[in-house]
Every structure is written in C-alpha cells, then in structure tokens.
C-alpha cells in the first residue's frame, strides 16, 4: 500500500475539498487527483464522489477512511519513537489558540521547562480551528483550544472555564446595554475562522441576531491587537475574561453586560484519539490540567 496516496485520500476527506487538500499537501490538483485514482485502482473500488458540497465517501471509502485514520496514527507513532531514539533531546510539538497562547501558555511552558530542562518545546500560536487541523494533519501532537471541536478523532480534557465579555475603554462605557444598543457599537471582532467568532455568532443567533446586524468596523486575528485597539478608544469587542484581568483590575477597560447574552466556554487540551502520548507529552498534559497549576 502506498502511504502517500493513503495520506492524500485522508486529507481530502478531512478538508472536504480537493483544492484545499492539494494546497495543504503542497500538491497540484491534477497531482492529487492522480494519487486518489491510483489508490482507487489499488483497492479496486471507488472511494470518493464529488458533489457541490465537496467530496463524499462511498461505502467502500468509509471503510478505507477508518483504516487510514488508524494506519496514519500508527505511522506517526513509529516516526516519533524512531526520532526520539535518534535524538538525545525529547521534544514537544504544541499549538495553542491565540487567546491563551499569547497570554498564559508561555508562562506555563516556562514553568514546565524549569521542571524538565531536558525537554525541547516548540509551540505555535494559531486559532483553535487551525490547531485542530494541525492535530488531524499529524503536524502537532498536543493542542490547546477554546471549546469542544466536536471532532470524532480528537480527545479533549478541560483545563479551565472562561467567558467572552464585551469590553470597551472605561471612560466611554455603560455598565449594561440592550441588544439593540449592541448593534450600534463600533465592534472589532476576531477573524471569521476563529472559534471566538463562532461562539459569538452562536450566542447572537439564539437571540435572533446575525453578525451582519452588527456594526463591525474591522476584524483582527490577534486578541492582544484587539485589546490594544480598544484601549486606544477605537471600538469595543468580545474578549476572554482570562486575558483581561489586569486591564479590568486597573480600570483601563470596562466590562459591559449585554441583555440576554452570556458566552461561556472551556479551554481544553486536545490530542488525537489514536495517538499514544510520549512520557513527556503526558507529563505536560497532566501539568496543564492540574488544578494547582494550569495557566500562570
């Protein structure tokens, strides 16, 4: 069996798009299509059908996909263990959502590193959607995300609970507003692919409000950049309470209750279900979810 072709098939299904899968695999679309045809030829069965919704698995494709998930996870475990044998330094490959990746996780990694000086840690800071994608692509082994990704191949463990709150510069804020007043505020939101954006959209939808009903002046892909913009009096935003503790305590920013809107979520540590964590990866997971430690 050609594992490269199997990986191409697996990634196509996960992306639900040949063009997106080709881009993530750094292949041309004709090159990816050829690999898929070769895999179908090898198995003697049609595995995928294209539709206006993307790609759909045939019954034979569902069987191959389930095995592909297991086979590629085993392959990743083998490569990891062989690499660890060849290297003196154990490594952790981690990605974190931006909310805590820019704020709390670096402090936690610093503390963990002091306890385990022999570990080499590589952390990427991206949004939660991208963290899950990297886990599924086998690019990383541990992720820190907002909320539950509801992915069949991903396991999560709760780290801490948080909430998204509306904040603005303290000298121009009311303590509470209605949804109608919210629609008129100049808002700065996270990028459309972020989980924070999804949480806001879901909460508003329950009240019959769409993002399109709001006065969104621009999007930013960094919570810290949004916080800076708000501090400068450029607008308002929904941000995690966890990253606002200092500003709220010092009175630099002010939280605003929005009538009927409450956006609670959990930060979770995530990993692939069929992946076996190394000794140090398990130590890091245990360290992060420890009630006595967690985020700094």
C-alpha positions as CSV (number, residue, x, y, z in Angstrom):
1,X,0.0,0.0,0.0
2,X,1.3,3.5,-0.9
3,X,1.0,5.5,2.3
4,X,1.5,8.8,0.4
5,X,-1.7,8.0,-1.6
6,X,-3.5,7.0,1.6
7,X,-2.4,10.3,3.2
8,X,-3.7,12.2,0.2
9,X,-7.1,10.4,0.4
10,X,-7.3,11.0,4.2
11,X,-6.5,14.7,3.8
12,X,-9.0,15.2,1.0
13,X,-11.8,13.7,3.2
14,X,-10.8,15.9,6.2
15,X,-10.7,19.1,4.0
16,X,-13.9,18.1,2.1
17,X,-12.2,19.6,-0.9
18,X,-9.6,18.5,-3.4
19,X,-8.4,22.1,-3.9
20,X,-7.9,22.7,-0.1
21,X,-6.3,19.3,0.4
22,X,-3.9,19.9,-2.5
23,X,-2.9,23.2,-1.0
24,X,-2.3,21.7,2.4
25,X,-0.3,18.8,0.9
26,X,1.7,21.2,-1.4
27,X,0.4,19.4,-4.5
28,X,-1.3,20.5,-7.7
29,X,-4.9,19.5,-8.0
30,X,-4.2,17.2,-11.0
31,X,-1.3,15.6,-9.0
32,X,-3.7,15.0,-6.0
33,X,-6.4,13.6,-8.3
34,X,-3.9,11.2,-9.8
35,X,-2.9,9.9,-6.3
36,X,-6.6,9.4,-5.5
37,X,-7.2,7.5,-8.7
38,X,-4.1,5.3,-8.1
39,X,-5.4,4.5,-4.6
40,X,-8.8,3.5,-6.0
41,X,-7.1,1.4,-8.6
42,X,-5.0,-0.3,-5.9
43,X,-8.1,-1.2,-3.9
44,X,-10.3,-1.9,-7.0
45,X,-13.1,0.3,-5.7
46,X,-14.4,3.9,-6.0
47,X,-13.7,5.7,-2.7
48,X,-14.9,9.2,-3.4
49,X,-17.6,11.1,-5.3
50,X,-17.6,14.8,-6.0
51,X,-20.6,16.9,-5.3
52,X,-21.5,20.6,-5.0
53,X,-20.9,20.2,-1.2
54,X,-17.3,18.9,-1.7
55,X,-16.4,15.2,-1.6
56,X,-18.4,12.3,-0.3
57,X,-17.3,8.9,0.8
58,X,-18.7,5.8,-0.8
59,X,-19.4,2.8,1.4
60,X,-16.0,1.4,0.3
61,X,-14.5,4.8,1.0
62,X,-15.8,4.8,4.6
63,X,-14.1,1.5,5.3
64,X,-10.8,2.7,3.9
65,X,-11.0,6.1,5.7
66,X,-11.5,4.4,9.1
67,X,-8.4,2.2,8.5
68,X,-6.5,5.2,7.1
69,X,-7.0,7.0,10.4
70,X,-5.5,4.1,12.3
71,X,-2.7,3.4,9.9
72,X,-1.5,7.0,9.7
73,X,-1.7,7.4,13.5
74,X,0.5,4.2,13.9
75,X,2.9,5.6,11.2
76,X,3.1,8.9,13.2
77,X,3.8,6.9,16.4
78,X,6.6,4.9,14.7
79,X,8.2,8.0,13.2
80,X,8.1,9.8,16.6
81,X,9.6,6.9,18.5
82,X,12.4,6.3,16.0
83,X,13.1,10.0,16.0
84,X,13.3,10.1,19.8
85,X,15.7,7.2,19.7
86,X,17.9,9.0,17.3
87,X,17.9,12.2,19.3
88,X,19.2,12.9,22.8
89,X,16.6,15.6,23.4
90,X,12.9,14.8,23.9
91,X,10.6,17.2,22.0
92,X,7.1,18.5,22.5
93,X,5.2,19.8,19.5
94,X,2.4,22.1,20.7
95,X,-0.1,24.6,19.2
96,X,-2.3,26.9,21.2
97,X,-5.2,29.1,20.4
98,X,-4.3,32.8,20.4
99,X,-6.4,33.8,23.4
100,X,-4.1,32.0,25.9
101,X,-1.2,31.3,23.5
102,X,-0.3,35.0,23.5
103,X,-1.0,35.4,27.2
104,X,-0.9,32.4,29.6
105,X,0.6,29.4,27.9
106,X,4.2,30.8,27.6
107,X,4.3,31.2,31.3
108,X,3.1,27.7,31.8
109,X,5.7,26.4,29.3
110,X,8.4,28.3,31.1
111,X,7.4,26.7,34.5
112,X,7.2,23.2,32.9
113,X,10.6,23.8,31.3
114,X,12.1,24.6,34.7
115,X,10.9,21.2,35.9
116,X,12.0,19.4,32.8
117,X,15.1,21.1,31.5
118,X,15.9,18.2,29.1
119,X,12.7,18.8,27.0
120,X,12.8,20.9,23.8
121,X,9.5,22.6,23.3
122,X,8.2,24.1,20.0
123,X,4.9,26.0,20.3
124,X,2.8,27.6,17.5
125,X,0.1,30.2,18.3
126,X,-2.8,30.0,15.9
127,X,-6.6,30.0,16.2
128,X,-8.5,26.9,17.6
129,X,-9.7,25.8,14.1
130,X,-6.1,25.7,12.8
131,X,-5.0,23.9,16.0
132,X,-7.5,21.1,15.3
133,X,-6.4,20.9,11.7
134,X,-2.8,20.5,12.7
135,X,-3.7,17.7,15.1
136,X,-5.6,16.0,12.3
137,X,-2.7,16.5,9.9
138,X,-0.3,15.0,12.4
139,X,1.7,18.2,12.3
140,X,1.5,18.6,16.1
141,X,0.6,16.1,18.9
142,X,-0.9,18.4,21.6
143,X,-3.2,21.4,21.1
144,X,-4.8,24.0,23.5
145,X,-8.2,25.2,22.2
146,X,-11.3,27.1,23.0
147,X,-14.5,25.0,23.5
148,X,-15.1,21.5,22.1
149,X,-14.3,21.0,18.4
150,X,-16.8,18.1,18.2
151,X,-14.4,16.0,16.1
152,X,-14.7,12.3,16.2
153,X,-10.9,11.8,16.0
154,X,-10.0,14.3,18.8
155,X,-10.0,13.8,22.5
156,X,-10.1,16.8,24.9
157,X,-9.6,17.4,28.6
158,X,-10.8,20.5,30.4
159,X,-8.2,23.0,31.6
160,X,-10.3,25.9,32.9
161,X,-13.6,27.7,32.2
162,X,-13.8,31.2,30.9
163,X,-16.3,33.6,29.2
164,X,-16.3,36.1,26.4
165,X,-17.3,39.5,27.7
166,X,-17.9,42.8,25.9
167,X,-15.4,45.4,26.9
168,X,-14.6,49.0,26.0
169,X,-12.4,51.9,27.2
170,X,-13.6,52.6,30.8
171,X,-14.3,56.3,30.3
172,X,-16.8,55.8,27.5
173,X,-18.8,52.7,28.7
174,X,-22.2,51.9,30.2
175,X,-22.4,49.1,32.7
176,X,-25.2,47.3,30.7
177,X,-26.7,47.7,27.3
178,X,-29.5,46.1,25.2
179,X,-29.0,44.0,22.1
180,X,-30.3,47.0,20.1
181,X,-27.6,49.2,21.6
182,X,-25.0,46.5,20.9
183,X,-25.9,46.7,17.2
184,X,-24.9,50.3,17.1
185,X,-21.5,49.9,18.8
186,X,-18.3,50.0,16.7
187,X,-17.1,46.4,17.1
188,X,-13.7,44.8,16.5
189,X,-14.0,41.1,16.1
190,X,-11.7,38.1,15.7
191,X,-11.2,36.6,12.2
192,X,-14.1,34.6,10.7
193,X,-12.3,31.2,11.0
194,X,-11.7,31.7,14.8
195,X,-13.6,29.8,17.4
196,X,-14.2,33.0,19.4
197,X,-16.1,34.4,16.3
198,X,-18.1,31.2,16.2
199,X,-19.0,31.4,19.9
200,X,-20.2,35.0,19.4
201,X,-22.2,34.1,16.3
202,X,-23.9,31.1,18.1
203,X,-24.8,33.3,21.1
204,X,-26.3,36.0,18.9
205,X,-28.2,33.5,16.7
206,X,-30.0,32.3,19.8
207,X,-31.4,35.8,20.2
208,X,-32.3,36.1,16.5
209,X,-29.3,38.4,15.7
210,X,-26.8,37.9,13.0
211,X,-23.2,39.2,12.8
212,X,-24.4,41.2,9.7
213,X,-26.8,43.1,12.1
214,X,-23.8,44.4,14.0
215,X,-21.5,47.4,13.3
216,X,-18.3,45.5,12.7
217,X,-15.6,48.1,11.8
218,X,-12.9,45.5,11.2
219,X,-11.5,42.1,12.1
220,X,-8.2,41.3,13.7
221,X,-6.6,37.9,14.1
222,X,-4.9,38.7,17.5
223,X,-6.7,39.1,20.8
224,X,-3.7,41.3,22.0
225,X,-4.1,43.6,19.0
226,X,-7.8,43.9,19.6
227,X,-7.1,44.7,23.3
228,X,-4.7,47.5,22.2
229,X,-7.3,48.9,19.8
230,X,-9.9,49.0,22.5
231,X,-7.5,50.6,24.9
232,X,-6.9,53.3,22.3
233,X,-10.7,54.0,22.2
234,X,-11.1,52.6,18.7
235,X,-14.1,50.4,19.5
236,X,-15.5,47.5,21.5
237,X,-15.0,43.8,21.4
238,X,-15.9,40.4,23.0
239,X,-12.7,39.0,24.6
240,X,-12.0,36.2,27.1
241,X,-12.1,37.4,30.7
242,X,-8.9,35.5,31.5
243,X,-6.8,37.8,29.3
244,X,-8.4,40.9,30.6
245,X,-7.7,40.5,34.4
246,X,-5.0,43.2,34.5
247,X,-6.9,45.8,32.5
248,X,-10.2,45.3,34.4
249,X,-8.5,45.4,37.7
250,X,-6.6,48.6,36.9
251,X,-9.7,50.2,35.4
252,X,-8.2,50.6,31.9
253,X,-11.0,48.6,30.4
254,X,-14.6,48.2,31.4
255,X,-16.9,45.2,31.0
256,X,-20.4,45.7,29.7
257,X,-23.3,43.3,30.3
258,X,-25.4,42.7,27.2
259,X,-29.0,41.9,27.9
260,X,-29.6,38.1,27.5
261,X,-26.1,37.3,26.2
262,X,-23.8,35.0,28.1
263,X,-20.9,33.3,26.3
264,X,-19.3,30.7,28.5
265,X,-16.7,28.2,27.2
266,X,-13.8,26.0,28.3
267,X,-10.2,25.9,27.4
268,X,-9.3,22.3,26.6
269,X,-6.1,20.4,25.9
270,X,-6.6,18.3,22.8
271,X,-4.9,15.3,21.1
272,X,-5.7,12.6,18.6
273,X,-7.7,9.7,20.0
274,X,-5.5,7.1,18.3
275,X,-2.2,8.7,19.2
276,X,-0.2,7.5,22.1
277,X,1.4,10.3,24.1
278,X,5.1,10.1,24.9
279,X,6.2,10.2,28.5
280,X,6.9,13.9,28.4
281,X,3.8,14.8,26.4
282,X,1.7,13.0,29.1
283,X,3.6,14.9,31.8
284,X,2.8,18.2,30.0
285,X,-0.9,17.3,29.7
286,X,-1.0,16.4,33.4
287,X,0.8,19.6,34.3
288,X,-1.6,21.8,32.3
289,X,-4.8,20.3,33.7
290,X,-3.5,20.2,37.2
291,X,-5.9,22.2,39.4
292,X,-2.9,23.6,41.4
293,X,-1.1,24.8,38.3
294,X,-2.8,25.1,34.9
295,X,-2.2,28.5,33.3
296,X,0.0,31.0,35.1
